[in-house]
Amino acid sequence: MSKYDIILFHPPAIYDFRSRPMFPGMLGRTVEGLQFSKVPIGMLSIAEYLDRHGYRVVLDNLGDRMINSPDFDVDRHIRESEAGIFGISLHFQQHSQGALEIARLCKKHHPNAVVVVGGLTATRFHDEIIEKYEFIDAVIRAEAEKPFLRMVRAYEKTGQLGVTPNLTCRDSHGKVHVTPLMPASVDLDEFEYTRFDLLDPKTSVYPADSVSRYSLEVCRGCVHNCSICGGSAYTYKKYLNMAKPSFRSPGKIAADMKKLNDQGITFIGLFQDPRMAGRAYWQELVAALKRERPVLDRLSLDILAPVDEDYIREIRGVAHNIILHFCPNTGSDKVRKRLGRGYTNDQVIHTIKICHEYRIPVTNFFSVGLADESEMDAKKTWDLWRQLDQMEHEAFSKGEFHAIEENVPIGGQILGPIVLDPGSQAFDSPGKYGYRLLYKNLEEYVRGLSEPSWHQWLNYETALMEKKQIVEMIYSSVEFTIEQREKYGFFSQPEAHYERCRIEADRVITKEMEKLSQVPESVKKANYIASLRRNLDELEKRRMVFL
């Protein structure tokens, strides 16, 4: 008898990230940091739902194992894993290469087991996956808790796939079946998200070098339609059969927080903006949290649109240490409107003012390379960034954040490149939204992700800019952020000097990778790429000399 009925694997983003030279560049300081080792919350919900119905299941975080144990043998681990069904997460598009390789290993070592993938990205490419990758038996599309259970039960009885909802699969004759989607959930109260006993290892929740933290869902779905987002209202309606978001009740959210407290977690975040369900909902959530009084050493909340004072005043009473996450994306009202966000810079600034009045810091996320964005528009982003930095500096100088500095990161906005999520409006209709896709299907995207340099992973150009121009605009914008952080004391002069050296080194690597992309694969080419990686590692080792 197998040890488990079902093993759910969370893969690394890139399967062989430990053995080949990679250059994360403007996406992150380390290759390990780009493996996205936190499991999608829906995977834990699936594991609990199967466990609740009597199946032996474990959620195995392979990406986490690989990051924390350099000698961890993935091939051996999968070979020694025992289950009748292996499920692999392909939710976030960044995991495409890793998910496919883990699925390949599962089928290699367990040819008689069922290998199934699921998640938003798998849903978007379900037909391509079944047509091209014979080592994958099925894709569970859209929501997976109930369809997964139905698939397991039907397979137990008949030994066949293809008779249950939300499934794309091949039958024993190789014929592809695409079954209809079940009705989407109307609320999330029937699912559970805190069963860490089903997660192995738990280091993504309880990291050795940081505090324990976890985030909970307010809802599944969204009311907004940002063109590049794979979690937009458009995507959920088209690919998940969800006409509107499904919410978790305020009482359940408060109870979830108490369950996290019982497991030693007091740094808690809430995914999605509670205001999407209306005023009565968020007021009930505030009341439930005040009534139940979970321990919140830090509470982070998303705001997907500008706020009013009523909301900020109310949430301020929930916890002492609160931080909000806002995503203006750009300092150009024109570009932001094109993205699908109809608010203005004045509204952004008003939002930050209100938050600061109530001693709540805000992390603002900005992007580079959006549709209709020119170099002049990028400079408008810099101008808005300067205003927000000045506002934050003034609040900091007045001591408005003094009581929460230890538990809330204060200082600076966040900037990075964009990705056109599979299933987003811009991915499905790029020309309409101002983009040109470079990778049009999963196979092409995986090939791009297998290239060495971060700039080769970008899957688009815009109607105004080719990739080369976008990459240089990203470099220039990051240089601007270094100046700002040095100005306000978040970087010392030596730290800022080091960061500038890193950018210049990365510019050189980017140019070299472009040249090498035209060169056939060879030992000489591989050795040269490895030497570039060693040189970059040497620069990192010398960081302490700069500091």
C-alpha positions as semicolon CSV with decimal commas, in nm:
position;residue;x (nm);y (nm);z (nm)
1;M;0,000;0,000;0,000
2;S;0,130;0,347;-0,088
3;K;0,219;0,581;0,193
4;Y;-0,017;0,844;0,051
5;D;-0,319;0,839;-0,175
6;I;-0,225;1,179;-0,317
7;I;0,096;1,381;-0,306
8;L;0,071;1,747;-0,407
9;F;0,404;1,892;-0,521
10;H;0,484;2,264;-0,521
11;P;0,772;2,300;-0,770
12;P;1,053;2,551;-0,792
13;A;1,016;2,809;-1,067
14;I;1,318;2,667;-1,251
15;Y;1,388;2,299;-1,187
16;D;1,766;2,311;-1,235
17;F;1,832;2,652;-1,080
18;R;2,101;2,502;-0,855
19;S;2,310;2,355;-1,136
20;R;2,318;2,613;-1,414
21;P;2,426;2,978;-1,422
22;M;2,140;3,225;-1,411
23;F;2,128;3,604;-1,389
24;P;1,820;3,731;-1,202
25;G;1,922;4,092;-1,260
26;M;1,641;4,339;-1,196
27;L;1,403;4,065;-1,078
28;G;1,595;3,986;-0,759
29;R;1,932;3,966;-0,593
30;T;1,954;3,586;-0,583
31;V;1,841;3,296;-0,800
32;E;1,698;3,128;-0,489
33;G;1,478;3,430;-0,426
34;L;1,308;3,384;-0,765
35;Q;1,186;3,031;-0,695
36;F;0,862;3,153;-0,532
37;S;0,870;2,887;-0,264
38;K;0,551;2,994;-0,084
39;V;0,273;2,756;-0,184
40;P;-0,043;2,903;-0,337
41;I;-0,302;2,913;-0,060
42;G;-0,541;2,708;-0,276
43;M;-0,305;2,411;-0,262
44;L;-0,341;2,394;0,115
45;S;-0,717;2,418;0,071
46;I;-0,712;2,127;-0,176
47;A;-0,499;1,917;0,059
48;E;-0,735;1,983;0,351
49;Y;-1,044;1,909;0,141
50;L;-0,904;1,571;0,033
51;D;-0,789;1,492;0,388
52;R;-1,131;1,585;0,524
53;H;-1,289;1,329;0,292
54;G;-1,068;1,046;0,409
55;Y;-0,767;1,051;0,177
56;R;-0,406;1,035;0,288
57;V;-0,250;1,349;0,141
58;V;0,057;1,565;0,185
59;L;0,155;1,898;0,032
60;D;0,525;1,862;-0,046
61;N;0,706;2,190;-0,109
62;L;0,990;2,080;-0,336
63;G;1,098;2,435;-0,410
64;D;1,143;2,501;-0,040
65;R;1,343;2,181;0,007
66;M;1,573;2,271;-0,281
67;I;1,640;2,622;-0,153
68;N;1,709;2,521;0,206
69;S;1,904;2,199;0,136
70;P;2,166;2,237;-0,140
71;D;2,230;1,862;-0,134
72;F;1,863;1,767;-0,156
73;D;1,823;1,507;-0,434
74;V;1,496;1,586;-0,612
75;D;1,511;1,288;-0,844
76;R;1,565;1,046;-0,559
77;H;1,297;1,211;-0,345
78;I;1,035;1,176;-0,618
79;R;1,145;0,820;-0,691
80;E;1,098;0,727;-0,326
81;S;0,765;0,910;-0,291
82;E;0,470;0,671;-0,284
83;A;0,125;0,767;-0,408
84;G;-0,134;0,671;-0,664
85;I;-0,189;1,030;-0,775
86;F;0,064;1,313;-0,805
87;G;-0,066;1,670;-0,832
88;I;0,168;1,952;-0,939
89;S;0,097;2,323;-0,896
90;L;0,110;2,532;-1,212
91;H;-0,069;2,835;-1,075
92;F;0,179;3,120;-1,116
93;Q;0,327;3,144;-1,465
94;Q;0,678;3,170;-1,317
95;H;0,656;2,799;-1,223
96;S;0,597;2,676;-1,578
97;Q;0,940;2,522;-1,639
98;G;0,968;2,376;-1,290
99;A;0,619;2,230;-1,288
100;L;0,668;2,050;-1,619
101;E;1,000;1,901;-1,509
102;I;0,856;1,778;-1,179
103;A;0,563;1,622;-1,367
104;R;0,810;1,454;-1,603
105;L;0,998;1,301;-1,308
106;C;0,674;1,181;-1,147
107;K;0,574;0,991;-1,459
108;K;0,928;0,862;-1,513
109;H;0,948;0,706;-1,167
110;H;0,579;0,619;-1,129
111;P;0,450;0,531;-1,477
112;N;0,130;0,374;-1,340
113;A;0,039;0,673;-1,123
114;V;-0,187;0,957;-1,238
115;V;0,001;1,283;-1,292
116;V;-0,222;1,592;-1,286
117;V;-0,146;1,966;-1,291
118;G;-0,368;2,256;-1,192
119;G;-0,380;2,630;-1,126
120;L;-0,448;2,944;-1,326
121;T;-0,162;2,896;-1,573
122;A;-0,246;2,528;-1,621
123;T;-0,607;2,627;-1,680
124;R;-0,511;2,880;-1,947
125;F;-0,293;2,626;-2,133
126;H;-0,491;2,310;-2,054
127;D;-0,531;2,192;-2,412
128;E;-0,168;2,256;-2,505
129;I;-0,048;2,070;-2,196
130;I;-0,244;1,756;-2,277
131;E;-0,154;1,768;-2,647
132;K;0,222;1,822;-2,602
133;Y;0,324;1,663;-2,272
134;E;0,245;1,293;-2,261
135;F;0,382;1,256;-1,909
136;I;0,086;1,462;-1,782
137;D;-0,239;1,267;-1,767
138;A;-0,481;1,545;-1,678
139;V;-0,530;1,915;-1,608
140;I;-0,780;2,022;-1,345
141;R;-0,913;2,356;-1,464
142;A;-1,042;2,646;-1,254
143;E;-1,121;2,578;-0,888
144;A;-0,984;2,242;-0,786
145;E;-1,106;2,137;-0,440
146;K;-1,428;1,965;-0,543
147;P;-1,321;1,858;-0,895
148;F;-1,007;1,696;-0,752
149;L;-1,213;1,497;-0,500
150;R;-1,456;1,386;-0,771
151;M;-1,170;1,282;-0,998
152;V;-1,008;1,074;-0,721
153;R;-1,332;0,899;-0,633
154;A;-1,419;0,824;-0,996
155;Y;-1,070;0,694;-1,070
156;E;-1,087;0,466;-0,766
157;K;-1,407;0,311;-0,898
158;T;-1,337;0,290;-1,271
159;G;-0,963;0,331;-1,321
160;Q;-1,049;0,588;-1,588
161;L;-1,026;0,965;-1,625
162;G;-1,261;1,190;-1,815
163;V;-1,598;1,154;-1,648
164;T;-1,570;1,428;-1,385
165;P;-1,598;1,810;-1,414
166;N;-1,320;2,062;-1,479
167;L;-1,098;1,799;-1,640
168;T;-0,891;1,797;-1,958
169;C;-0,736;1,455;-2,013
170;R;-0,660;1,168;-2,251
171;D;-0,844;0,841;-2,231
172;S;-0,682;0,499;-2,275
173;H;-0,709;0,539;-2,655
174;G;-0,535;0,877;-2,653
175;K;-0,851;1,075;-2,721
176;V;-0,863;1,415;-2,547
177;H;-1,166;1,494;-2,332
178;V;-1,256;1,840;-2,201
179;T;-1,535;1,816;-1,943
180;P;-1,760;2,110;-1,845
181;L;-1,678;2,334;-1,551
182;M;-1,867;2,303;-1,226
183;P;-2,050;2,610;-1,096
184;A;-1,801;2,833;-0,915
185;S;-1,802;2,870;-0,539
186;V;-2,042;3,132;-0,406
187;D;-1,843;3,176;-0,085
188;L;-1,521;3,037;0,064
189;D;-1,646;2,934;0,408
190;E;-1,650;2,566;0,316
191;F;-1,270;2,560;0,269
192;E;-0,985;2,570;0,520
193;Y;-0,647;2,738;0,483
194;T;-0,452;2,680;0,804
195;R;-0,376;2,304;0,809
196;F;0,004;2,328;0,823
197;D;0,019;1,970;0,948
198;L;-0,043;1,875;0,583
199;L;0,254;2,086;0,462
200;D;0,607;1,946;0,449
201;P;0,849;2,114;0,504
202;K;0,711;2,421;0,679
203;T;1,009;2,652;0,633
204;S;0,823;2,879;0,389
205;V;0,582;2,958;0,674
206;Y;0,841;2,938;0,952
207;P;1,166;3,065;0,791
208;A;1,483;3,023;0,995
209;D;1,603;3,376;0,919
210;S;1,279;3,569;0,967
211;V;0,955;3,581;1,162
212;S;0,673;3,334;1,095
213;R;0,412;3,478;0,864
214;Y;0,116;3,378;0,652
215;S;-0,156;3,538;0,439
216;L;-0,524;3,454;0,415
217;E;-0,779;3,500;0,138
218;V;-1,051;3,760;0,163
219;C;-1,194;3,637;-0,163
220;R;-1,133;3,438;-0,479
221;G;-1,168;3,660;-0,784
222;C;-1,167;4,035;-0,840
223;V;-1,397;4,318;-0,947
224;H;-1,116;4,506;-1,125
225;N;-0,993;4,452;-1,479
226;C;-0,626;4,544;-1,498
227;S;-0,519;4,438;-1,845
228;I;-0,196;4,253;-1,751
229;C;-0,336;4,067;-1,447
230;G;-0,416;3,696;-1,456
231;G;-0,636;3,741;-1,148
232;S;-0,869;3,998;-1,304
233;A;-1,247;3,988;-1,332
234;Y;-1,203;3,900;-1,701
235;T;-0,981;3,601;-1,627
236;Y;-1,199;3,459;-1,352
237;K;-1,511;3,488;-1,563
238;K;-1,359;3,341;-1,879
239;Y;-1,145;3,065;-1,734
240;L;-1,294;2,990;-1,391
241;N;-1,665;3,035;-1,464
242;M;-1,678;3,298;-1,188
243;A;-1,900;3,597;-1,269
244;K;-1,813;3,773;-0,944
245;P;-1,573;3,718;-0,654
246;S;-1,647;3,457;-0,387
247;F;-1,581;3,593;-0,038
248;R;-1,495;3,438;0,294
249;S;-1,716;3,556;0,577
250;P;-1,565;3,801;0,828
251;G;-1,625;3,557;1,111
252;K;-1,428;3,287;0,932
253;I;-1,139;3,525;0,861
254;A;-1,121;3,621;1,228
255;A;-1,133;3,253;1,327
256;D;-0,856;3,176;1,076
257;M;-0,639;3,440;1,238
258;K;-0,692;3,280;1,579
259;K;-0,591;2,943;1,429
260;L;-0,274;3,103;1,295
261;N;-0,209;3,247;1,642
262;D;-0,242;2,896;1,786
263;Q;0,035;2,789;1,546
264;G;0,266;3,074;1,645
265;I;0,190;3,317;1,362
266;T;0,117;3,681;1,443
267;F;0,241;3,844;1,120
268;I;-0,067;3,805;0,902
269;G;-0,172;3,943;0,566
270;L;-0,504;3,952;0,384
271;F;-0,504;3,894;0,010
272;Q;-0,742;4,115;-0,188
273;D;-0,927;4,430;-0,089
274;P;-1,221;4,377;0,151
275;R;-1,390;4,686;0,005
276;M;-1,470;4,489;-0,311
277;A;-1,760;4,327;-0,122
278;G;-1,906;4,660;-0,018
279;R;-1,924;4,876;0,290
280;A;-2,135;4,638;0,499
281;Y;-1,883;4,357;0,446
282;W;-1,571;4,548;0,543
283;Q;-1,746;4,701;0,842
284;E;-1,847;4,351;0,954
285;L;-1,486;4,234;0,908
286;V;-1,357;4,520;1,122
287;A;-1,617;4,441;1,389
288;A;-1,527;4,070;1,387
289;L;-1,155;4,140;1,427
290;K;-1,220;4,384;1,712
291;R;-1,448;4,132;1,878
292;E;-1,226;3,825;1,841
293;R;-0,902;4,017;1,902
294;P;-0,649;3,790;1,727
295;V;-0,287;3,870;1,809
296;L;-0,157;4,085;1,524
297;D;0,203;4,194;1,558
298;R;0,166;4,297;1,198
299;L;-0,140;4,314;0,975
300;S;-0,097;4,384;0,604
301;L;-0,390;4,470;0,377
302;D;-0,428;4,526;0,004
303;I;-0,591;4,842;-0,131
304;L;-0,672;4,804;-0,499
305;A;-0,807;5,158;-0,540
306;P;-0,785;5,491;-0,355
307;V;-0,929;5,497;-0,003
308;D;-1,153;5,729;0,193
309;E;-1,105;5,835;0,552
310;D;-1,391;5,622;0,688
311;Y;-1,218;5,302;0,585
312;I;-0,876;5,402;0,717
313;R;-1,021;5,524;1,047
314;E;-1,200;5,193;1,101
315;I;-0,913;4,960;1,013
316;R;-0,678;5,166;1,228
317;G;-0,868;5,035;1,528
318;V;-0,809;4,670;1,436
319;A;-0,437;4,646;1,510
320;H;-0,151;4,862;1,626
321;N;0,089;4,758;1,349
322;I;-0,078;4,791;1,010
323;I;0,075;4,831;0,666
324;L;-0,116;4,879;0,341
325;H;-0,006;4,762;-0,005
326;F;-0,107;4,987;-0,293
327;C;-0,020;4,945;-0,662
328;P;-0,038;5,273;-0,856
329;N;0,201;5,113;-1,109
330;T;0,288;5,440;-1,281
331;G;0,305;5,814;-1,236
332;S;0,127;5,874;-1,566
333;D;-0,251;5,903;-1,541
334;K;-0,271;5,818;-1,912
335;V;-0,069;5,497;-1,876
336;R;-0,256;5,395;-1,561
337;K;-0,592;5,440;-1,737
338;R;-0,466;5,229;-2,029
339;L;-0,372;4,961;-1,774
340;G;-0,730;4,956;-1,647
341;R;-0,697;5,167;-1,333
342;G;-0,899;5,484;-1,365
343;Y;-0,769;5,686;-1,071
344;T;-0,525;5,977;-1,083
345;N;-0,199;6,078;-0,919
346;D;-0,392;6,329;-0,709
347;Q;-0,603;6,044;-0,572
348;V;-0,289;5,840;-0,501
349;I;-0,138;6,128;-0,304
350;H;-0,466;6,186;-0,118
351;T;-0,473;5,818;-0,021
352;I;-0,121;5,832;0,121
353;K;-0,202;6,152;0,313
354;I;-0,503;5,993;0,480
355;C;-0,304;5,681;0,571
356;H;-0,022;5,888;0,720
357;E;-0,269;6,093;0,922
358;Y;-0,367;5,767;1,091
359;R;-0,003;5,656;1,124
360;I;-0,036;5,380;0,866
361;P;0,257;5,334;0,623
362;V;0,190;5,234;0,264
363;T;0,407;5,026;0,032
364;N;0,355;5,145;-0,325
365;F;0,438;4,916;-0,616
366;F;0,549;5,061;-0,949
367;S;0,621;4,895;-1,282
368;V;0,828;4,976;-1,588
369;G;0,741;4,884;-1,944
370;L;0,363;4,930;-1,949
371;A;0,164;4,986;-2,268
372;D;0,175;5,348;-2,392
373;E;0,464;5,423;-2,155
374;S;0,739;5,640;-2,303
375;E;1,059;5,762;-2,141
376;M;0,870;6,081;-2,053
377;D;0,604;5,874;-1,877
378;A;0,872;5,688;-1,684
379;K;0,998;6,024;-1,559
380;K;0,644;6,103;-1,442
381;T;0,668;5,786;-1,232
382;W;0,992;5,916;-1,087
383;D;0,820;6,247;-1,004
384;L;0,539;6,070;-0,820
385;W;0,794;5,849;-0,645
386;R;0,977;6,163;-0,525
387;Q;0,655;6,306;-0,382
388;L;0,572;5,983;-0,200
389;D;0,926;5,953;-0,062
390;Q;0,906;6,312;0,065
391;M;0,570;6,245;0,231
392;E;0,703;5,932;0,393
393;H;1,019;6,110;0,509
394;E;0,814;6,387;0,669
395;A;0,591;6,135;0,848
396;F;0,897;5,942;0,960
397;S;1,066;6,260;1,087
398;K;0,759;6,352;1,291
399;G;0,770;6,010;1,458
400;E;0,433;5,906;1,316
401;F;0,562;5,552;1,253
402;H;0,783;5,538;1,562
403;A;0,573;5,281;1,746
404;I;0,562;5,036;1,458
405;E;0,906;5,059;1,302
406;E;1,025;4,727;1,443
407;N;0,745;4,522;1,286
408;V;0,663;4,718;0,971
409;P;0,911;4,788;0,691
410;I;0,932;5,164;0,649
411;G;1,119;5,324;0,365
412;G;1,084;5,350;-0,008
413;Q;0,855;5,232;-0,279
414;I;0,905;4,913;-0,482
415;L;0,973;4,892;-0,855
416;G;1,007;4,610;-1,106
417;P;0,933;4,486;-1,458
418;I;0,590;4,361;-1,552
419;V;0,479;4,022;-1,680
420;L;0,176;3,966;-1,898
421;D;0,000;3,692;-1,704
422;P;-0,138;3,406;-1,914
423;G;-0,514;3,447;-1,923
424;S;-0,501;3,824;-1,879
425;Q;-0,668;4,051;-2,131
426;A;-0,330;4,170;-2,258
427;F;-0,207;3,813;-2,307
428;D;-0,523;3,702;-2,487
429;S;-0,556;4,019;-2,699
430;P;-0,212;4,185;-2,692
431;G;-0,263;4,426;-2,982
432;K;-0,583;4,564;-2,833
433;Y;-0,403;4,653;-2,510
434;G;-0,081;4,789;-2,660
435;Y;0,152;4,486;-2,641
436;R;0,333;4,240;-2,866
437;L;0,369;3,888;-2,725
438;L;0,711;3,727;-2,762
439;Y;0,603;3,392;-2,614
440;K;0,258;3,300;-2,739
441;N;0,215;2,956;-2,585
442;L;0,342;2,754;-2,292
443;E;0,616;2,577;-2,485
444;E;0,763;2,907;-2,605
445;Y;0,734;3,056;-2,259
446;V;0,915;2,763;-2,099
447;R;1,189;2,797;-2,359
448;G;1,223;3,165;-2,267
449;L;1,236;3,089;-1,896
450;S;1,516;2,841;-1,965
451;E;1,744;3,119;-2,093
452;P;2,014;3,246;-1,853
453;S;1,926;3,614;-1,813
454;W;1,627;3,789;-1,658
455;H;1,567;4,009;-1,961
456;Q;1,518;3,697;-2,173
457;W;1,231;3,592;-1,946
458;L;1,024;3,900;-2,030
459;N;0,744;3,783;-2,255
460;Y;0,643;4,102;-2,435
461;E;0,724;4,428;-2,607
462;T;0,493;4,728;-2,632
463;A;0,365;4,918;-2,932
464;L;0,605;5,199;-2,837
465;M;0,912;5,006;-2,725
466;E;1,113;4,701;-2,818
467;K;1,254;4,484;-2,542
468;K;1,598;4,648;-2,560
469;Q;1,442;4,988;-2,487
470;I;1,226;4,848;-2,207
471;V;1,528;4,685;-2,042
472;E;1,727;5,009;-2,052
473;M;1,432;5,201;-1,909
474;I;1,419;4,948;-1,625
475;Y;1,791;5,000;-1,555
476;S;1,748;5,379;-1,555
477;S;1,451;5,356;-1,321
478;V;1,639;5,133;-1,078
479;E;1,929;5,380;-1,081
480;F;1,677;5,649;-0,988
481;T;1,552;5,442;-0,694
482;I;1,910;5,403;-0,569
483;E;1,950;5,782;-0,570
484;Q;1,628;5,819;-0,372
485;R;1,724;5,559;-0,115
486;E;2,064;5,715;-0,072
487;K;1,904;6,059;-0,033
488;Y;1,680;5,945;0,250
489;G;1,936;5,732;0,427
490;F;1,812;5,385;0,340
491;F;2,136;5,328;0,153
492;S;2,469;5,451;0,282
493;Q;2,702;5,603;0,024
494;P;2,904;5,278;0,000
495;E;2,583;5,074;-0,034
496;A;2,458;5,301;-0,311
497;H;2,796;5,275;-0,486
498;Y;2,780;4,898;-0,469
499;E;2,425;4,890;-0,607
500;R;2,533;5,105;-0,902
501;C;2,821;4,868;-0,968
502;R;2,576;4,578;-0,975
503;I;2,364;4,753;-1,236
504;E;2,663;4,823;-1,458
505;A;2,774;4,461;-1,425
506;D;2,424;4,347;-1,517
507;R;2,418;4,578;-1,820
508;V;2,735;4,407;-1,943
509;I;2,586;4,062;-1,883
510;T;2,267;4,155;-2,066
511;K;2,464;4,264;-2,373
512;E;2,675;3,949;-2,364
513;M;2,366;3,729;-2,335
514;E;2,216;3,901;-2,638
515;K;2,528;3,822;-2,840
516;L;2,537;3,463;-2,715
517;S;2,171;3,406;-2,802
518;Q;2,280;3,402;-3,167
519;V;2,555;3,147;-3,101
520;P;2,484;2,770;-3,123
521;E;2,505;2,571;-2,802
522;S;2,855;2,446;-2,732
523;V;3,090;2,368;-2,446
524;K;3,272;2,695;-2,515
525;K;2,948;2,894;-2,486
526;A;2,849;2,715;-2,166
527;N;3,189;2,775;-2,012
528;Y;3,175;3,144;-2,097
529;I;2,832;3,184;-1,936
530;A;2,961;3,002;-1,628
531;S;3,258;3,240;-1,612
532;L;3,024;3,540;-1,622
533;R;2,831;3,394;-1,332
534;R;3,153;3,340;-1,134
535;N;3,250;3,703;-1,195
536;L;2,914;3,821;-1,067
537;D;2,947;3,597;-0,762
538;E;3,287;3,748;-0,695
539;L;3,135;4,096;-0,702
540;E;2,877;3,981;-0,448
541;K;3,152;3,840;-0,225
542;R;3,324;4,177;-0,234
543;R;3,009;4,350;-0,114
544;M;3,152;4,378;0,236
545;V;3,449;4,565;0,093
546;F;3,210;4,830;-0,034
547;L;3,021;4,840;0,293
